Amino acid sequence: MQKIKLFIESDTGKDIMMIIIIILVGLGAFELGRLSKNSPKEGIKVEYEGLEANIIDSISQNEANIAKVSNSLNNTNQKINSENFFASNRGSKYYSISCGAGKTIKEENRIYFKTSREAEDAGYELSSSCK
């Protein structure tokens, strides 16, 4: 036991121990890689007693939500394409769609106009930020 302890504490013993550790770690990693390659890739299956997974309903609900968002975007695009000016229903200034000054006006408080003349006829004046 004394000889082994002296050998391990020597420089040669430390080098050999380091080589043995590296080889063992390498073999362990190699074997773990082989094990993961051979396992089936089915994933995790969660089962509940007395309950069935209803994947079809979940998919149809997601499709319905996507359709709603798509319709909302189409309506917004149509509004932007047909109306070039807007104003707040509480203010006295109107803004062009491309003007950043009216970004803070909530959508539900906006009134849209096709032309600047139509906005002026309604009693609004062009915002000085949009000139």
C-alpha positions in Angstrom: 0.0 0.0 0.0 2.9 2.3 0.9 4.5 1.7 -2.6 1.2 2.5 -4.4 0.8 5.7 -2.4 4.4 6.8 -3.2 3.9 5.9 -6.9 0.7 8.0 -7.1 2.3 11.0 -5.4 5.3 11.0 -7.8 5.2 13.0 -11.0 5.1 9.9 -13.1 2.2 8.5 -11.1 0.2 11.7 -11.5 0.8 11.7 -15.3 -0.3 8.0 -15.5 -3.4 8.7 -13.3 -4.3 11.7 -15.6 -4.1 9.5 -18.7 -6.2 6.8 -17.1 -8.9 9.4 -16.1 -8.9 10.9 -19.6 -9.3 7.4 -21.2 -12.1 6.5 -18.8 -14.0 9.7 -19.5 -13.6 9.2 -23.2 -14.9 5.6 -23.1 -17.8 6.7 -20.9 -18.8 9.5 -23.3 -18.4 7.1 -26.3 -20.7 4.5 -24.6 -23.3 7.2 -23.7 -23.3 8.3 -27.3 -23.9 4.7 -28.5 -26.7 4.3 -26.0 -28.5 7.5 -27.1 -28.1 6.4 -30.8 -29.8 3.1 -30.2 -32.8 4.3 -28.2 -36.1 4.9 -30.1 -37.0 8.5 -30.7 -40.6 8.4 -29.8 -40.5 11.2 -27.3 -42.4 11.3 -24.0 -46.0 10.0 -23.9 -48.2 11.3 -21.1 -51.2 9.2 -20.2 -53.9 10.0 -17.8 -56.3 7.4 -16.3 -59.8 7.8 -17.6 -59.0 10.8 -19.9 -58.2 10.9 -23.6 -56.1 13.5 -25.3 -58.2 15.6 -27.7 -55.6 16.8 -30.1 -58.1 17.4 -33.0 -60.1 19.9 -31.0 -56.9 21.7 -30.0 -55.8 22.0 -33.6 -59.2 23.2 -34.8 -59.2 25.9 -32.1 -55.8 27.1 -33.2 -56.9 27.2 -36.8 -60.0 29.3 -35.7 -57.7 31.7 -33.8 -55.4 32.1 -36.8 -58.4 32.8 -39.0 -59.6 35.5 -36.6 -56.2 37.2 -36.5 -55.9 37.0 -40.3 -59.4 38.6 -40.8 -58.5 41.4 -38.3 -55.3 42.1 -40.2 -57.1 42.1 -43.5 -59.7 44.6 -42.1 -56.9 46.9 -40.8 -55.1 46.7 -44.2 -58.3 47.6 -46.0 -58.8 50.6 -43.6 -55.3 51.8 -44.2 -55.6 51.4 -48.0 -58.9 53.2 -48.3 -58.5 56.0 -45.7 -55.5 58.3 -45.7 -56.2 60.5 -42.7 -57.4 60.0 -39.2 -58.3 62.1 -36.1 -59.2 61.5 -32.5 -62.9 61.7 -31.7 -61.9 63.9 -28.8 -59.5 66.2 -30.4 -59.3 69.0 -33.0 -56.3 67.9 -35.1 -56.1 65.3 -37.9 -53.1 63.3 -39.0 -52.0 61.5 -42.2 -51.6 57.7 -41.9 -47.9 58.0 -42.4 -47.5 60.7 -39.7 -46.0 59.3 -36.4 -47.5 62.1 -34.3 -50.9 60.3 -34.1 -49.5 56.9 -33.0 -50.7 57.5 -29.4 -54.3 57.7 -30.4 -56.1 54.4 -29.5 -57.7 52.6 -32.4 -61.2 52.8 -30.8 -60.9 56.6 -30.6 -59.9 57.2 -34.2 -62.1 58.6 -37.0 -60.9 58.0 -40.5 -61.1 60.2 -43.6 -60.4 59.6 -47.2 -59.1 63.1 -48.0 -57.8 66.1 -46.1 -60.7 68.1 -47.4 -63.2 65.7 -45.7 -61.3 66.0 -42.4 -61.3 69.8 -42.6 -65.0 69.8 -43.5 -65.6 67.8 -40.3 -64.0 70.6 -38.3 -60.5 69.2 -37.9 -57.2 71.0 -38.8 -53.9 69.4 -39.9 -51.5 68.8 -37.0 -48.4 70.9 -37.1 -46.3 67.8 -36.5 -47.5 66.3 -39.9 -46.7 69.3 -42.1 
